[in-house]
Amino acid sequence: MTKVKDNSRRKFIGTMAAGATAGLTSLSYTAQALSPELFQPGKMLAGDDVDALLKTVGKMEHPVAYDISQAIPWGITWSNVYYMTNEATGTSPKNLGLVNVLRHHGIVFSFKDELIKKYNLGEVFGLNDPKTDKPSLRNPMGAPESGDLPLPELVGIKGLQEKGAKFCVCGMAYKVYSGAIAKNMGLNAEDVYNDFVAAKLPGIELAPSGVWVLGRLAENRIAYIDASVG
């Protein structure tokens, strides 16, 4: 319960922990990070690709979305279980509709290892390495190593994509967190944002925002599951 509280939305608008790479003890969430300029026409991401993704998922069997808002492995774990149990009850993985929405602190799972290490994002997002229980310098959910997931037969993002799972990530969180990191490290916000986008794992669609995606689930008959807790 304490860990969930520590990763709450309240903390999102309070402070974010940063580490040695940033040379800081904390990242303050600033008004500048949510500048009205971010919301102007031409500054927001178009959602056509994600709209198409949701329409595709919604036409498949038993379509569901996992809302991954925290840097914890439950969304990836339950996606595995969804495939396993549906296959055991007669639905082939190729026919199953599944999308994972990475938002808020869950965006850390969208990144390649080098970005997590460069900006010490394990500390920023509260992601601990399953092997060391210390702030992670890698993405243990991308292509997990032995011991990263609760059971050896479970796969990470890459393996789920191979089964047919879709992934999208909150573009607004990319803007806000990259802006806050840039401000506190004395870097250019656009450069850090571009680093975020360049380090996005293949096959993950960048959405206008995570809640933008969640708001379109019902109209595409996609069920919603909160994966912020086990």
C-alpha angles and dihedrals in degrees: 000000000000092000093052090049091050089055094046128134087251089065088050090064093039119047137328123210117242129185147208096304090061091041089224138111094218144010111225117215102232136197087238090063088062097040115165085236088076090064098052120114109272092029097075123080118251113242102208096111093048092046088055091047092053092047089053094049092045092058093055128085120285094352115203139169126211113211104215104188099149134059092249128110101238097103091053092043094050092045087059091048091049091056094043097049096041091051089049089053097047109275115119116224090238089062098043120102114220133157129176117208112207110199142144107007090350091075088084088077089063094065136091117241096254094061093048089053095043095056097026090240093169087073095037093056100029094248113155123196108249090222099050104019086225127115105296124246091191142041106260092185097055100073102345123218123221109295097020093104128043095251129033094230093060119101133208133230095299092049093046090051088054088056090052104265117148126218133197131176135209111262092192090058089051089055096044098045095041089050093050092046091048093050094050095044095044092244134135110271094216091052092052092046090051089050089054093051094044091051095051112124115252117270097022111123118222107228128196087249139334093247089049086062095044090051090060098050097089095050088055092046091243116150119231127228123181107224096181090101133036 
